[in-house]
Amino acid sequence: MTTMFTPDHEWINIEDHDAAVVGITPHAQDALGDVVFVDLPEVGRTYKRGEVAGVVESVKAAADLYMPVEGEVVEVNEALRNDPALVNRDPMGNGWFFKVHVTRMEQFDELMDPPAYDKLLKSL
């Protein structure tokens, strides 16, 4: 299993731990509504797990984007700067936010797998 989730509705795909992909879940996108702006993190910056790494703004609200694991941002999805609606159309695909080089792989094991995340969603 390579995609894991946070209680704050971020996902991370760890297929490549040198460039693990991070985004928000469809649940988060639905709760926000139409995304109109994304503040992406700075490439080269290192974040601790749980640290705010960006902001997602929608017509309804703004929400912080939290770093799911400790690591260094190695790439951001530049397409979101011109077309933040990619998050609305494909939050688990082309609407990804950034890629991170994971420095503490053990933190990945502390995230929720898909069945655990589904259980969380049913409890909301």
DRENDO-1510 file (C-alpha; in Angstrom, 1 decimal, always signed):
<recs>
REC; n; res; u; v; w
REC; 1; MET; +0.0; +0.0; +0.0 .
REC; 2; THR; +1.6; +3.2; -1.0 .
REC; 3; THR; -1.1; +5.9; -0.4 .
REC; 4; MET; -1.7; +6.9; +3.2 .
REC; 5; PHE; -3.9; +9.6; +4.8 .
REC; 6; THR; -3.9; +12.1; +7.7 .
REC; 7; PRO; -6.7; +13.0; +10.0 .
REC; 8; ASP; -6.5; +16.5; +8.4 .
REC; 9; HIS; -7.5; +14.9; +5.0 .
REC; 10; GLU; -4.1; +15.1; +3.3 .
REC; 11; TRP; -2.9; +12.1; +1.3 .
REC; 12; ILE; +0.7; +11.0; +0.6 .
REC; 13; ASN; +1.8; +8.5; -2.0 .
REC; 14; ILE; +5.2; +7.1; -1.0 .
REC; 15; GLU; +6.0; +5.0; -4.1 .
REC; 16; ASP; +9.1; +7.1; -4.5 .
REC; 17; HIS; +10.3; +8.2; -1.0 .
REC; 18; ASP; +12.7; +10.6; -2.7 .
REC; 19; ALA; +9.7; +12.4; -4.1 .
REC; 20; ALA; +6.5; +11.3; -2.3 .
REC; 21; VAL; +3.4; +13.1; -3.7 .
REC; 22; VAL; +1.1; +15.1; -1.3 .
REC; 23; GLY; -2.4; +16.4; -1.9 .
REC; 24; ILE; -5.8; +16.8; -0.3 .
REC; 25; THR; -8.5; +14.1; -0.3 .
REC; 26; PRO; -11.8; +14.3; -2.2 .
REC; 27; HIS; -13.4; +14.8; +1.3 .
REC; 28; ALA; -11.3; +17.9; +1.9 .
REC; 29; GLN; -12.0; +19.2; -1.6 .
REC; 30; ASP; -15.8; +18.7; -1.1 .
REC; 31; ALA; -15.7; +20.4; +2.2 .
REC; 32; LEU; -13.9; +23.4; +0.8 .
REC; 33; GLY; -15.9; +23.7; -2.4 .
REC; 34; ASP; -14.4; +25.3; -5.5 .
REC; 35; VAL; -10.7; +25.9; -4.9 .
REC; 36; VAL; -9.6; +29.3; -6.3 .
REC; 37; PHE; -6.1; +29.7; -5.0 .
REC; 38; VAL; -3.3; +27.5; -3.6 .
REC; 39; ASP; -0.3; +28.8; -1.7 .
REC; 40; LEU; +2.4; +26.2; -2.3 .
REC; 41; PRO; +5.5; +25.6; -0.1 .
REC; 42; GLU; +8.9; +26.7; -1.1 .
REC; 43; VAL; +11.1; +24.1; -2.9 .
REC; 44; GLY; +14.1; +23.2; -0.8 .
REC; 45; ARG; +12.4; +24.0; +2.5 .
REC; 46; THR; +12.3; +21.3; +5.2 .
REC; 47; TYR; +9.2; +20.8; +7.2 .
REC; 48; LYS; +8.4; +18.9; +10.4 .
REC; 49; ARG; +5.4; +16.6; +10.4 .
REC; 50; GLY; +2.2; +18.6; +11.2 .
REC; 51; GLU; +3.8; +21.9; +10.2 .
REC; 52; VAL; +1.7; +24.2; +7.9 .
REC; 53; ALA; +3.2; +23.8; +4.4 .
REC; 54; GLY; +0.6; +25.7; +2.4 .
REC; 55; VAL; -2.9; +27.1; +2.2 .
REC; 56; VAL; -5.8; +26.2; +0.1 .
REC; 57; GLU; -8.4; +28.9; -0.6 .
REC; 58; SER; -11.9; +28.2; -1.9 .
REC; 59; VAL; -15.0; +30.3; -2.5 .
REC; 60; LYS; -16.2; +29.1; +1.0 .
REC; 61; ALA; -13.1; +29.1; +3.2 .
REC; 62; ALA; -9.3; +28.9; +3.5 .
REC; 63; ALA; -7.6; +25.8; +5.0 .
REC; 64; ASP; -4.1; +25.1; +6.0 .
REC; 65; LEU; -2.2; +22.2; +4.3 .
REC; 66; TYR; -0.2; +20.2; +6.8 .
REC; 67; MET; +2.9; +18.3; +6.1 .
REC; 68; PRO; +2.1; +14.6; +6.6 .
REC; 69; VAL; +5.7; +13.5; +7.3 .
REC; 70; GLU; +9.0; +15.2; +8.0 .
REC; 71; GLY; +10.9; +16.1; +4.8 .
REC; 72; GLU; +12.2; +18.5; +2.2 .
REC; 73; VAL; +10.0; +19.8; -0.5 .
REC; 74; VAL; +11.6; +18.9; -3.8 .
REC; 75; GLU; +8.9; +20.0; -6.3 .
REC; 76; VAL; +5.6; +21.8; -6.4 .
REC; 77; ASN; +2.7; +21.4; -8.8 .
REC; 78; GLU; +3.2; +24.6; -10.8 .
REC; 79; ALA; +0.1; +23.9; -12.8 .
REC; 80; LEU; -2.0; +24.8; -9.7 .
REC; 81; ARG; -0.7; +28.4; -9.8 .
REC; 82; ASN; -2.5; +29.0; -13.1 .
REC; 83; ASP; -5.3; +26.5; -12.6 .
REC; 84; PRO; -6.2; +25.8; -9.0 .
REC; 85; ALA; -9.4; +24.2; -10.1 .
REC; 86; LEU; -7.3; +21.1; -10.9 .
REC; 87; VAL; -7.8; +20.3; -7.2 .
REC; 88; ASN; -11.6; +20.3; -7.8 .
REC; 89; ARG; -11.4; +18.0; -10.8 .
REC; 90; ASP; -8.8; +15.5; -9.7 .
REC; 91; PRO; -7.7; +15.9; -6.1 .
REC; 92; MET; -6.0; +12.5; -5.9 .
REC; 93; GLY; -4.3; +12.9; -9.3 .
REC; 94; ASN; -3.4; +16.0; -11.3 .
REC; 95; GLY; -4.5; +18.2; -8.4 .
REC; 96; TRP; -1.5; +17.1; -6.2 .
REC; 97; PHE; +0.2; +19.9; -4.3 .
REC; 98; PHE; +3.9; +19.1; -3.8 .
REC; 99; LYS; +6.5; +16.3; -3.6 .
REC; 100; VAL; +8.6; +15.7; -0.6 .
REC; 101; HIS; +11.8; +13.8; +0.1 .
REC; 102; VAL; +10.8; +11.9; +3.2 .
REC; 103; THR; +13.5; +12.1; +5.9 .
REC; 104; ARG; +11.8; +10.0; +8.6 .
REC; 105; MET; +10.2; +7.0; +6.9 .
REC; 106; GLU; +8.9; +5.6; +10.2 .
REC; 107; GLN; +6.4; +8.5; +10.3 .
REC; 108; PHE; +4.7; +7.1; +7.2 .
REC; 109; ASP; +3.8; +4.0; +9.2 .
REC; 110; GLU; +1.9; +6.2; +11.7 .
REC; 111; LEU; -0.5; +7.5; +9.0 .
REC; 112; MET; -3.9; +5.9; +8.2 .
REC; 113; ASP; -4.2; +3.3; +5.5 .
REC; 114; PRO; -7.3; +3.5; +3.2 .
REC; 115; PRO; -9.6; +1.3; +5.5 .
REC; 116; ALA; -8.7; +3.4; +8.5 .
REC; 117; TYR; -9.3; +6.6; +6.6 .
REC; 118; ASP; -12.7; +5.3; +5.4 .
REC; 119; LYS; -13.6; +4.5; +9.0 .
REC; 120; LEU; -12.7; +8.1; +10.0 .
REC; 121; LEU; -14.9; +9.5; +7.2 .
REC; 122; LYS; -17.8; +7.4; +8.3 .
REC; 123; SER; -17.5; +8.8; +11.8 .
REC; 124; LEU; -17.7; +12.4; +10.7 .
</recs>
